[in-house]
Amino acid sequence: MVLGSVLNPINSTIVAVALVPIGAALGAPPSQTAWLVSALYLATALGQPVVGRLIDLFGPRRLFLISTSLVGLAGLAGTLAPNLGVLIGARVLLGFGTCAGYPSAMALLRSEADRTGVDSPAGLLTVLAVANQTVAVIGPSLGGLLIGLGGWRATFAVNIPLSVAAVLLGALRLPKRGGARRGGGGRVTADLDLPGMALFAATLVTLLLFLMNPHLDAWYLPLAGVVAGAAFAVRELRAAVPFIDLRVLGGNRPLLATYARTLVAYVVSYSFLYGFTQWVEEGRGLSPSGAGLVQLPLFLTGLAVSALTGRRAGVRGKLLVGAVGQLVACALLLTLGAASPVWLLLVVTLICGVPQGLNNLALQNSVYHQSDPERTGSSAGLLRTFMYLGSMVASAGTAAAFGSHASTGGLHQLAWLMLGAGALFLLLTVFDRGLRRVGARPVAG
């Protein structure tokens, strides 16, 4: 479960220190290499709820094995890629390949709780959260090490052994029970809302393509997204077994609030991860390995905070402290310049580690307790979708702020975007009274 769930965060973060070397090698500015970030998130934002729904219907084993096999193929394609276009294609394949890990883990925890009649201990959810955040934060350091040893292509090649290990462990250890639910194969096939999935995909793709390059000439993209979204809503409200049950989701306001918090939290998190890291390399002049080492306090603080608070079921206090930590870290970015000492960079990453450790854990626990038990996989997939929507906003903001060079002025522009998102996160937390009940009982909101 842990290995499968970390395949996505490791590929999300390891590329942070590789963007500048890739751009230099292939002659691409930051506005083009930003697609290496967005391609993975576009594929994952689309694939997570789809694969999560398939896991709810067919069980996690077969989806896990198929998806993690794609990770190895994507790693091979990226290692041998001759140009930026092929690299972007490899990142898309990575996005789809990493979709099954996290929903599979959440579905397995839920099914074991149903089978035994004992709720999953908070420690198990903490292990998943700590593993994901640990890998996410050490990703830049690992990326810097791999680039130093074998160049930027090594950041793609690392997926090959990880994929092999995940497939072997999955084949040997994942339970073979828990296949198709609710009757025979014909009933399960009928439960697959293919038109709903297609309209969901069209909505996401058109809106995110516009978000990545917003200009007047592309006016048709948001229009097409709105039309597809309206058609998706009509379809889901009429479908006997909808892909995303909008009636249930609409009546579950605590879960909707959690998704909204997730989106704005990850605007801040990924803006820091990609924007700050690129500035450290280009604006501050550190090497990729040095930029990766600067991120280490983020990892250490986040890990310590998660370990200390993970067994406490409540989430409201964690979210409030995380919200304040985000605002402090964003404000400190406005004080940085080309001559800022390394110790100040380390202080900024150290402070940013506090919300990194608290928010991820609290949001994951919220979804586990607020979602419909029959849709744990798809609810967990939607959590990741909103994470990646936030990352797409962050990627677009980073590309707009930096343009052709990661300058100090661009970093300050990005910091103002992050401050706005952080303030919204705080407001969404302060005024959500339902958070006091999260963790009391593992039932749908």
Buried (B, 14 or more C-beta within 10 A) or exposed (E): BBBBBBBBBBBBBBBBBBBBBBBEEBEBEBBBBBBBBBBBBBBBBBBBBBBBBBBBBBBBBBBBBBBBBBBBBBBBBBBEBEEBEEBBBBBBBBBBBBBBBBBBBBBBBBBBBEEEEEBBEBEBBBBBBBBBBBBBBBBBBBBBBBBEEEBBBBBBBBBBEBBBBBBEBBEEEBEEEBEBBEEEEEEBEEBBBEBBBBBBBBBBBBBBBBBBBEEEEBEEBBEBBEBBBEBBBEBBEEBEBBBBBBEBBEEBEBBBBBBBBBBBBBBBBBBBBBBBBBBBBBBBEBBBBBBBBBBBBBBBBBBBBBEEBBEBBBBBBBBBBBBBBBBBBBBBBEEBEEEBEEEEBBBBBBBBBBBBBBBBBBBBBBBBBBBBBBBBBBBBBBBBBBBBBBBBBBBBBBBBBBEEEBBBEBBBBBBBBBBBBBBBBBEBBEEBEBBEBBBEEBEBB
